[in-house]
Amino acid sequence: MVFFRIPFLFASFLCFFSLLVSGSSRNFPILDFEEGYNPLFGDDNLVLLKDGKSVHLHLDERTGSGFVSQDLYLHGFFSASIKLPSDYTAGVVVAFYMSNGDMFAKNHDEIDFEFLGNIRGKDWRIQTNIYGNGSTSIGREERYGLWFDPSEDFHEYSILWTESLIIFYVDNVPIREVKRTATMGGDFPSKPMTLYATIWDGSTWATNGGKYKVNYKYAPYIAEFSNFILHGCAVDPTEQSSSCDHSQKSIPIPSGMTPSQRAKMESLRKKHLTYSYCYDRIRYKTPPSECVINPDEAERLRIFDPVTFGKGRRHRGKIHHHSHPRQAESASA
Ligand SMILES: *[C@@H]1O[C@H](CO)[C@@H](O)[C@H](O)[C@H]1NC(C)=O
């Protein structure tokens, strides 16, 4: 039995070591699907695997599919490992996001990870965005090129949301931080939200503004989800409580990032940030108040800044929000 023990000890050591290196986010409890989530739409196109820990979301001619958290959360750390559909995926949209659009039609909040499919041979693009209190006239999108093929393996996508900041992570490395500023007012998400994951037909806007449509010859498109973490303050929807008692948690919700995580974020953004609303002078003559202008990023993303650099072109993204995944679905059916 000795040969069993050694790998086990070695594995424990690796585990411990990776905790030290990656900060705190890896030690949150991982839930079975049914402990945290319910199916949302798509019937049979949502497939729960036998282990209870993984879900496949299918998109075919009939419908996409999606799931939603059982609880509403005010702040916390939320995460899933996701493997995206491969090959030709133009027009396919996979989203992992928080929203309260079903409760607040006019002044909802939202925090998004969106994966925009692409024509064969081109990479998936990843987009993050937030809305607060119905601020849908101000898109706060950022886009990134990925440094891996997200359809080849599972990668972890996480959102940290506190009273004062939002951090997006890929494989536990922060890629974006939004710090709440006083002038943002209600634009910083502040009401309890549920978690969603969906796959749907975004032909009208996802890939080059709708130039390439979903081709159902390659269906079903399958996005795989596992490693569900919902480490937040669950709130009672009828109470609308607005405080999060962090002390209840045996593993505290992080309050921000470490200097070494920040250094990683900065070097990653230097290479992989491809669009940020903060440098888009076509949309915003003056960057919204929360923008922290980084000269390196400004220089690299100057195609979006005709004012300062005089050679802009319209970016091809479109504003979109996820408050009605079912409508998005039926609109495309
Ligand atoms: C949010 O929106 C509602 C309705 O539009 C408004 O009454 C309220 O003052 C806003 N809250 C904040 C914090 O801006």
Ligand as a Chemical Component Dictionary entry (heavy atoms), coordinates in Angstrom:
data_LIG
# 
_chem_comp.id                   LIG 
_chem_comp.type                 NON-POLYMER 
_chem_comp.pdbx_formal_charge   0 
_chem_comp.three_letter_code    LIG 
# 
loop_
_chem_comp_atom.comp_id 
_chem_comp_atom.atom_id 
_chem_comp_atom.alt_atom_id 
_chem_comp_atom.type_symbol 
_chem_comp_atom.charge 
_chem_comp_atom.model_Cartn_x 
_chem_comp_atom.model_Cartn_y 
_chem_comp_atom.model_Cartn_z 
_chem_comp_atom.pdbx_ordinal 
LIG C1 C1 C 0 -31.621 53.401 -8.770  1  
LIG O1 O1 O 0 -32.666 53.632 -9.682  2  
LIG C2 C2 C 0 -33.878 54.022 -9.073  3  
LIG C3 C3 C 0 -34.954 54.033 -10.140 4  
LIG O2 O2 O 0 -34.494 54.505 -11.363 5  
LIG C4 C4 C 0 -33.668 55.372 -8.383  6  
LIG O3 O3 O 0 -34.850 55.789 -7.756  7  
LIG C5 C5 C 0 -32.553 55.208 -7.339  8  
LIG O4 O4 O 0 -32.264 56.464 -6.734  9  
LIG C6 C6 C 0 -31.302 54.642 -7.970  10 
LIG N1 N1 N 0 -30.327 54.319 -6.923  11 
LIG C7 C7 C 0 -29.086 54.747 -6.946  12 
LIG C8 C8 C 0 -28.232 54.297 -5.829  13 
LIG O5 O5 O 0 -28.665 55.459 -7.813  14 
# 
loop_
_chem_comp_bond.comp_id 
_chem_comp_bond.atom_id_1 
_chem_comp_bond.atom_id_2 
_chem_comp_bond.value_order 
_chem_comp_bond.pdbx_ordinal 
LIG C1 O1 SING 1  
LIG C1 C6 SING 2  
LIG O1 C2 SING 3  
LIG C2 C3 SING 4  
LIG C2 C4 SING 5  
LIG C3 O2 SING 6  
LIG C4 O3 SING 7  
LIG C4 C5 SING 8  
LIG C5 O4 SING 9  
LIG C5 C6 SING 10 
LIG C6 N1 SING 11 
LIG N1 C7 SING 12 
LIG C7 C8 SING 13 
LIG C7 O5 DOUB 14 
# 
